[in-house]
């Protein structure tokens, strides 16, 4: 997108409100997300098994509830109620989380029902944004989502550090209270502003006004393969993220502060990567870009496995940022274009591939690290990333690789 097109995008009514909500949603998720396992151990006094079950339960509930809400929102004349339900559930969940620590069943209820529903806020916000940005044109709407995703990433540059400060000064009660406040503030721009109703239906080139309506631009088999590729990628990314702190502190003798610095550095580098898709015209198909992104992740984990110092790991974060920037910046719009007229379902499917990858990664990481050590996890991550890359190469030659051209 050229600079003039970017100006046109931000002249769309509500674009600034959407940017504010995206930043606050990113801030809220970055406050609590990194410290939820720590809460389970230190405040709820969970055993490793119970903690693993709790985190897996929350992820599974997130997938199920997000899918239901995504399909429901596609049938609504205005998808704002679905988004506000998600944000409200997150607020209630984090306000109740500390008191739920006294009872494991109650903790499971709050985590599964409220946090699981709150997880749908991310796909619902971007589905809602796609509808609001369509007056600027399909291309501007797609790249507007990329801009919003970079704003979300910007919050993750500072959020974990602020969360650590909140935890240190106010404990988990204060941390989750500020998290609930951030979700509440993120909902206010949506409540106070005007909302555009049902999105204009996208008409594929092969469809005429008199031809039968399309549902997907790919066959169910192609869509399943694409989703599987994204799940494999998310599994590799999640396992690598889990192994990195342990590799730095236990193998390289680094500190937790260096771990936080690496995470923040990667989030910072993601922003220019994603904005490059907004500021410059894109001449490569989204499917080809996904191949590049998945292949870059494989190169990253191989580089990490060969790194013998924190300095080399810092350099490797550029590769990780490119991989995440491509998948996060373009992946959502790619799924939306594969499933025209079903913005809620397609955005939720994209988000659920990440949740499913986290579910698989949690168990697989523990078993693999127990058998072969933490360092070997990066080799497995490389294999998974290469498999994801291979699946995208396979579907790239079909219709899935030829749509949504820049």
N, C-alpha and C positions, 0 to 999 in steps of 0.2 A: 504494500500500500504506500502511495506517495504521501508527502506531507499534507497536500491539499485534501486528499481523501481522509486523512486522519483528522483534520479540522472539521470536515463534514460529519465524521462519526461523532465527535464530541459536541456537535451542535444538535444532535438528536435529543429531544426532551427526555430527561431522566438519566442520561449517560453518567452525569456526575454522581447522582444518587447511587447508581449501580456500582460505580467505582468505590464509593464510600462503604457500601455494604460488603463488597468483596474484600476490602482491606480489613474491616472489622471481623468478618468471618474468618479470615486467615489469622488474624491476631488471636481470636478466641481459641481456634483449634491448635495454634502453636503454643498458647499458654498451658493448656491441660494435657494435650496429646503426649508429649515427651515424658511427662511425669506421672501418667496414670499407672504404669507398672510400679513405680516407686511408691505411690499411694497405696497400692495393694499390699506391698510388703511392709511398709513402715506404719501406716495408719490402720489398715484393715487386718494386718497380721496374717496374711495369707501364706500358705505353703507354696513352694514353686508349682506343684501340681494344680492347686486351686487357682493360683494366679493365671496359669496357662489356660485352664478351663474357662475362667472368667473372660480373658481377652478373646479367646476363640468364640465364646458365646456372644459377646458383643459384636464381633465381626460377622458372624452368621446371621444374627438378628438384623444387622445393618443391611445385609444383602437382601434378605427377605422383605423387610419393611420398605426399603428404598424401591424395590421392584414394584410392590403394590402401590405405593404413593406415586411412582412415575407413571404407571398405567392410569391411575385415577386422575392425575393432573392433565393427561392428554384428553380426557373426556370433559374437563371443565371449560366453561367459556372464558374463564380467567384463572390462571394457575397460581395467583398470589395466595389464595387460602392454603394451598398445599405447602407453599414455602413458609408461610407464617406458622403453620402447624409444626413444621420441622424445627424452626428456630425456637418456638415456644417450648417444645419438648426438650431441646438442649438446655434451655434456661432452667427448667424444672429439674432436669436430671442432675445438673451440676450443683444446684442449690441443695438437693437432697443427698448428694453423694457422701458427704462426710457423716451424716447421721446414719446412712445405710451401712457404714463400716461395722456397726455392732452386730450385724446379722448377715451371714453369707447369703441366705435365700433372698433377703431384701436387696442386697447388693446386686445379685443376679437379676432381680426384677427391675431395679432402676437402670442397670446397665443395658439389659436387653430391650426393655420397652422404651425408655426415655432416651438413652444415649443412642440406641439403635434407630429410633425415629429421627433424632437430631442429626444423625449421619447423612440423612437424605437432604439436609439443607444445602450441601455443596452442589449436587446435581440439579436440585430444584432452582437454586439461584441462577445457575448458568442456563438452564432451560428457559427460565423467566427472562433472563437477559437477552437470549436469542430472539424472543418474541418482541421485546421492546426495541431492539436494534434493527429489526428488519426494514423500517422505513428508510434507512440509509442504504439499502440494497443488500443482496445476499453476500457479496464479497466483503462489504464493510461490516456486516453482522458477524461473519466468520472471524475476521481479524479483530473486531471489537472483543470477541470472546478471548482471543489471544492476549489482548491488552489487559482485560480484566484478570486473566490467569496470571499475568506478570505482576499485577497489583497484589494478588493473593500471595504470590511468592515473596514479594517485598515484605509483607507482614512476617513471614517466616525468617527473615534476616534478623529481625530484632525481637520477635516474640519469645523464642526459647530463652534468651538472655533475660528479658523482662520477667518471664515466668520463674526463672531461678531466683531473681531478686525478690519477687513476691513470696515465693516459698520460704526463702530465708528469713524474711521479715514478718510474715503474717501466717505462716504455716499453710497446711492444705486447705483449711477453711477460707483463708484469705485468697489463696490462689484460685479456688473454684468459684468464690464470690466474684472476683474480677472477671473470670471466664464467663459467668452468667451475665455480668454487666455488659461485656463486649458483644455477646449474642443479642442482648436486648437493644443496644445501640445500633447493631447491624440491621435490626428489624425496623427501626424508626424511619429511615428514609423510604422504606417500602410502604409503610403505613401512611405516611404523610403525603406522598406523591401520587400523581395520577398514574393509572396503569392501562396499558394497551391490552385489548382483549385478544381473542383467539388469533393465532398467527395466520398470516397469508400462506396458503398451501403452496408448496413448491411443486412445479410441474416439470417433470423430466423431459429432455429433448424428444424422446421417442413417444411421448404421450400427447395426444391431441384432446381438445375439449370433449370429443365424442367417444374417446376410447375408454376402456375400463380403468378405474383408478388403480394406481400403483401402491403397494405397501412398502416394499424394500427395493433398492436398486441392485441388490445382490440376492442370490439364492440363499435359503436357510443354511445350506452346507457351507457356503462361502462365509456367511456371517458368523457361523460357529467357529470356523477356522481362524477368522480374524480375532474373535473374542478370546479363543484359546491362546493365540500368539500374545495378546496383551496380558493374559493371566500368567503365562510363562515369564514374560518380561517383568511383571510386577512381583512375581515370586523371587526372581533373581535380584531385583532391586531391594526388596524387603530383607532378604537374607544377607545381602551385602551390607545393608544399613545396620543390621543386628550384630554382624561380625566385626564391623569396623571399630567400635569402641573397645571391644575386648582385644582386638589385634593391636591397637595403639597402646593400651595400658598394660596388657599382660605379655605381649611379645616384644614390642618395641620399647617398653619402659616409659611410655609417655604419660601425660596427666589427663584428667577429665576436662581440664580447661582447654587443652589442645584438641580434644574431641569436639567440644563445643565450637571452637574456632574453625575446624574443618567443616562442620555442618553449616555454620553461618557463611563461610566462604563459598560453598557450593550454591546455597540459596541466592547469594548475591550475584554469582556468575550466571545463574539461570535467567535473570531478568534481561540483560542485553541479548541473550540468545533468543528469548521469546519475542522481544521487541523488534528484533531484526526481521521477523516474519511480518511485522506490522508496517515497518518503515520502508521495506524494499519489496518490489513485486516478486512473487514466487513462481518459478517456471517449472518446478518439479511436482509431480503428483504426490498427494498425501501418502499413498501406499509406499512409494519409493522413499519418501522421507522417513517413514516408520522403519523401513529396512536399514536406513542409515542410523537412526536412533538406536535400534536394538543392537546393531553391530558395534556402535560406539560404546554401549554398555559392556559388551563382551570385552572390548579392548581395555576399558577402565578396570574391570575386576582382575584381568590378567596383569595389568600394570601394578595394581595394589598388591597382588600376590608376590610380585617380584621386587617390591619396594622394601628397602631396609631402613628408611628414616621417615620422620614426619614431614620433612621438606619435600620428599618425592611424593608422598601422599597428597600434599597440598597442590602440587603440580597436576596430579591425577584428577583433582576435583574439576578441572576444566572439562575433561572427557565426560565425567558424570553429569555436569551441568548441561552439556550439549545433549546428552541422551535424554535427560529429564525435560529440558527445554523443548525438544522436538515432540516427545510423546505428550507432555502436558499442554504445550502450546497449540499443537495441531490435532492431537488425538480426539478431543471432544468434538470439534467441528467435523472431523472425518466420520465419526459415528453418526452425527446428526445428518450428514449428507447421504450416508448409506441408508438411512431410514427416514425419508422425507415425510413431513406431516406428523411425526411421532417424536417431537422434541423431548418430551419428558421421559419416554421409554428409552430413547437412544442415549440421552445424557446419563440416565441411571445405569444403563448397560455399561457404558464407559467407566463410570465410577465403580461399579460392582466388580469389574475385572481387577481393579486395584485391591478391593476388599477381599476378593477370592484369593488373590496372590498372597495377601497377608495371612489368610487362614492357612494356606498350604505351607507358607514359609515358616510359620511358627513351629509346627510339628517337625517339618523336614530339617530345619536348622538345628533343633535340639538333638534329634537322632543322629544326624550326620556329624555334628560337632562332638557328640559323645563318643562316636566310633572312631573318628579320624582326626579330631582336633579342629580348632577354630580356623587355622590358616587354610585348611583344605576346603573350607566352605566357599572360598573365592573361586576355586576351580570348578565346583559344581555350579556356581552362579554363571560362570562363563559358558558352560554347556547349555544351561537353560536359555541364556540370551541368544546363543547361536541357533538353538531350536526355534525360538521365536522369530529370529531373522529368516530362517528357512521357510517357515510357514507363510510369512509375508511375501517372500519371493514367489512362493507357489501361487498365492491368490493375486499377486500383482499383475499377472498376465491375463486375468479375467476382468469382468466389469468392475470389480472392486478397486482395481488399480488405475482405472481410466476416468473415474468420476472426480468431481470436486477439484478440477484443475485450477491452478491460479490464473 
